[in-house]
Structures are given as structure tokens and as C-alpha cells.
Amino acid sequence: MGAIFGDLPTSRQREIASAAAHYIAGVMDREAMFALIDTLAQSTEFKPGDRVQTLRGSARGVVIRTAADGRIVWRLDGGGELMALPEDLLPE
């Protein structure tokens, strides 16, 4: 998987490899694996108001703005703000 998706950020490559491993182990069905890989392979451009989640889906929220250094400032659904690199977030 690393050779196919070598142009993606390391965090996304790791998640794609994990999805493939889960499919091979029989824990994830084929459609779910393809859907996850398709989402992870898409570009990561977010604008204010977009719903986002972390790569593992452990936190969800709304994009507030893009910082000067390119990181995304987003508000958690439960309150509070976080900053993340665009490649570490997925559209919800």
C-alpha cells in the first residue's frame, strides 16, 4: 500500500495500511475498506463551516479558520478549539 499511496502524508498512509490489514484479517468488509481508502486519498482543503473529524473518528467538529501556517483551527462538538494539519482531518 505504501508504494501505491507514497505521495500521501505519512499519517494517511498509516491509516490506509491499517484499513487494508483489517480487511485482510476479516475485521472490515471490502466496501468499508474502499470507502475509507477513497476518503483518505482525497485532497484535504477545508474552509470555515466544514464538518471534520480526526482520522480515527475520535473527535468531530467544525472548521473555524485556517491559520497563517496552514493548520486548521476547528471547534470540537463538545466545546473547545483544536489545531491540526489538514492531512490529519477528514470531512465528516
GIPE-V70552 format. One line per field, one symbol per residue. psi: psi as a letter, one per 30 degrees, with the letter a starting at -180 (. if undefined). burial: 1 if it has 16 or more other ideal C-beta (glycine too) atoms within 10 Angstrom, else 0. A space follows every 10 residues. Layout:
psi=???
burial=???
This chain:
psi=eeeehfflle eeeeeeeeee eeeefgfkle eeeeeeeeef fllijllkfk klllefgfkl akkelklegf lkklkkegll klklkefglk k.
burial=0000100100 0110110011 0010000100 0010011001 0001010000 0110100011 1010000000 1101000000 0101011111 00
